[in-house]
Amino acid sequence: MSTLRSVAPVFATTDLDRWLDHYRALGFTVERYDDGYGFAVLGGVELHVSVLPDHDPARTAGCAYLHVDDADVLHARWSAVAGGREVAPVDTPYGLREGAHHDPDNNLLRYGSPRQD
């Protein structure tokens, strides 16, 4: 059997430039492949994006979960970026501190770090 090495979720957008600009502001290194596809990389996280003209943010948005060192630090950084929607981190009963970020296309990046009890 082959070993799985990484994963790169593919999100949808109606505006590639807006998506790339938003993820650049979040701290990702972004790259356009062509007029309909791009990439965003931050640390060990790689996201892809594809232009979908009929993307409906209320019905067809994607989601990825990011394991991070400190959910509160990430929340503070991403809360300063315009265009998205943040959900502040909370302590969970299963030992994580979790928050979330919705991009302008309503794609969801949930993130969590171990609780610091």
C-alpha positions as CSV (number, residue, x, y, z in Angstrom):
1,M,0.0,0.0,0.0
2,S,1.2,3.5,-0.8
3,T,1.8,5.9,2.1
4,L,-0.4,9.0,2.3
5,R,1.8,12.1,2.7
6,S,-0.5,15.1,2.6
7,V,-3.9,16.5,1.6
8,A,-4.9,19.6,-0.2
9,P,-8.6,20.4,-0.1
10,V,-10.0,22.2,-3.2
11,F,-12.3,25.1,-2.4
12,A,-14.6,26.9,-4.8
13,T,-14.8,30.6,-5.5
14,T,-16.5,32.9,-7.9
15,D,-13.6,35.4,-7.9
16,L,-10.1,34.0,-8.0
17,D,-8.4,37.3,-7.4
18,R,-10.5,38.0,-4.4
19,W,-9.8,34.5,-3.0
20,L,-6.0,34.8,-3.5
21,D,-6.0,38.3,-2.0
22,H,-7.9,37.2,1.0
23,Y,-5.7,34.2,1.7
24,R,-2.6,36.4,1.2
25,A,-3.9,38.7,3.9
26,L,-4.4,35.7,6.2
27,G,-0.7,35.0,5.8
28,F,-0.6,32.4,3.1
29,T,1.7,32.4,0.2
30,V,-0.6,32.4,-2.9
31,E,0.0,31.5,-6.5
32,R,-2.3,31.6,-9.5
33,Y,-2.0,28.5,-11.8
34,D,-4.3,30.0,-14.5
35,D,-7.5,32.0,-14.8
36,G,-9.5,29.3,-13.0
37,Y,-7.2,27.7,-10.4
38,G,-4.9,28.8,-7.6
39,F,-3.0,27.7,-4.5
40,A,-2.4,28.9,-1.0
41,V,0.3,27.6,1.4
42,L,1.0,28.4,5.0
43,G,3.3,26.1,7.0
44,G,2.3,22.6,6.3
45,V,-1.2,23.5,5.0
46,E,-1.9,23.6,1.3
47,L,-5.2,24.8,-0.1
48,H,-6.3,24.8,-3.7
49,V,-9.1,26.9,-5.2
50,S,-11.1,26.5,-8.4
51,V,-13.3,29.1,-10.0
52,L,-16.9,27.8,-10.1
53,P,-19.1,30.5,-11.7
54,D,-22.3,28.9,-10.2
55,H,-20.8,28.5,-6.7
56,D,-23.5,29.2,-4.2
57,P,-21.8,30.1,-0.8
58,A,-24.9,29.0,1.0
59,R,-25.0,25.5,-0.5
60,T,-21.6,24.5,-2.0
61,A,-18.9,25.8,0.3
62,G,-16.1,23.5,1.5
63,C,-14.5,22.9,4.8
64,A,-11.1,21.9,6.2
65,Y,-9.8,21.4,9.8
66,L,-6.4,22.8,10.7
67,H,-4.4,21.7,13.7
68,V,-2.5,24.7,15.0
69,D,-0.2,25.6,17.9
70,D,-2.4,28.3,19.4
71,A,-6.0,28.9,18.3
72,D,-6.1,32.2,20.2
73,V,-3.1,33.6,18.4
74,L,-4.4,32.5,15.0
75,H,-7.8,34.0,15.8
76,A,-6.3,37.4,16.7
77,R,-4.3,37.4,13.4
78,W,-7.2,36.4,11.2
79,S,-9.7,38.6,13.0
80,A,-7.7,41.6,11.7
81,V,-8.3,40.6,8.1
82,A,-11.3,42.1,6.3
83,G,-13.7,40.1,4.1
84,G,-14.0,37.0,6.3
85,R,-16.0,36.0,9.3
86,E,-14.4,34.7,12.5
87,V,-15.8,32.5,15.2
88,A,-13.8,33.0,18.4
89,P,-12.1,29.9,19.9
90,V,-13.8,28.1,22.7
91,D,-12.8,25.2,25.0
92,T,-14.3,21.9,24.0
93,P,-15.1,18.9,26.2
94,Y,-12.7,16.8,24.2
95,G,-9.6,18.8,25.2
96,L,-9.2,21.3,22.3
97,R,-9.6,25.0,21.9
98,E,-11.4,25.5,18.6
99,G,-12.3,28.5,16.4
100,A,-13.3,29.0,12.8
101,H,-12.8,31.3,9.8
102,H,-15.3,31.7,6.9
103,D,-13.7,33.1,3.8
104,P,-15.7,35.5,1.4
105,D,-17.1,32.4,-0.5
106,N,-18.2,30.9,2.9
107,N,-15.6,28.2,2.8
108,L,-14.9,27.2,6.4
109,L,-11.5,26.8,8.0
110,R,-12.0,25.3,11.4
111,Y,-8.9,25.2,13.6
112,G,-7.9,23.9,17.0
113,S,-5.1,23.6,19.4
114,P,-4.7,21.6,22.6
115,R,-6.3,23.4,25.6
116,Q,-3.9,25.1,28.0
117,D,-5.6,24.1,31.3
